[in-house]
């Protein structure tokens, strides 16, 4: 995954097409480590992600809990195939999902 910063916001972009059982634990651990180092605002740029399973969704939920809720986490560039999983599990009602990185970052900036 790549990490870049824009002001106080870290933008995390997984470089894999799938966030599934084979990647979810490492993804979660890497992002949680960033939060434990003091990062308080996160954008997950999902532009490369074409598939997410329950393990991947669990990792994203866990990240949201560690960062302190959806007021500190925004998702963007979520493909229809991934959005369908969020909708099926009703997680689209919990997560803030915006169309692009600019809007996602702006939402988290003071």
N, C-alpha and C positions, 0 to 999 in steps of 0.2 A: 504494500500500500504506500501511497505517497502522502506526505503531510506538508501543507503549506499554511502560512499564517497571514491573516488579514486583520490588522489591529489585534484585538483580544480574542479573535475567533480562529480556531484551528480547523482547517478544511482537510478532511480525510477522504482519500479516494482509493478504495480497494482496487487492485489491479487484476483481480480475478473475475471471471464471468460467473462463477458460482460461489455463493456463501452457503455452504452446506456442512455436513458433519466433518468433512475432511479439513475444513478451514475455520469453522466457527470459533473453536476454542482459542486458536492463536489470534484470530482477529479480535476477539473480546479481550484477551490478555494484553495485547499491544495497545488497544485504545484505553483500557483501564489504567495501564501504566502511565500513559500520557496525562490522564486525569489526576492520578496520584502525584504526578510531578507538578501539579498546580494549574493545569488547563481547565478552565471553567465553562467555556462555550465551544460547542462542536457543531460542525456541519458535516454530514455524511453525504458525499457526492457519489451517487450510485450509478454514474454514467456507464461504467463498464459491466455492471452486474446484470445478468440476464436471468438468473435463477436464484431463488432463496428457498431453503426448506425450513422445517421447524427448528432445527439447530441454529441456523442462521438468524431466524426471527428471534429465537431465545437470546442470542448474543446481542442483538440490537436492543431488546428489552432490558437486558442486564446493563448495557452501557447507559441507557436512559436512567435507570435507577441510580447508578453510581454517580452520574453527572448531576443528579438532583432534579430530574423531571424534564418534561418537554419544553419548559421555558428556557432550557440551556442546550437543547439539541434540536436540530432541524435536518431533514432529509431533502435532497434535491436530485433532479434528473433520474427519477425512479421510472424505469421502463414498465410498460403495461403488464408484462408477465410477472414482474415483482409486485407491482401495485395490486394485482389480482390476489396475491397471497395475503397482503395487508388487509384488503377488503374482506376476503373470506373469513379471516380471523378477527375482523372488526378492529384491527390495530390502526386502520386509517383514521379512526375516531380518536385515537390516543396520540399518535405521532403527528407532528406538523410536517407536511410534505408539500414542498413548493416546487414550481416548475424549473427554476434555475438557481445557480450558485449565487448570483448577485442578490436576488430576493432573500435567499436563505441567510446570507451573511448580514444583510441589512436588518433582518428581523432580530438578530442577536446582538447587534451593536446598540450601545446606549444612545 
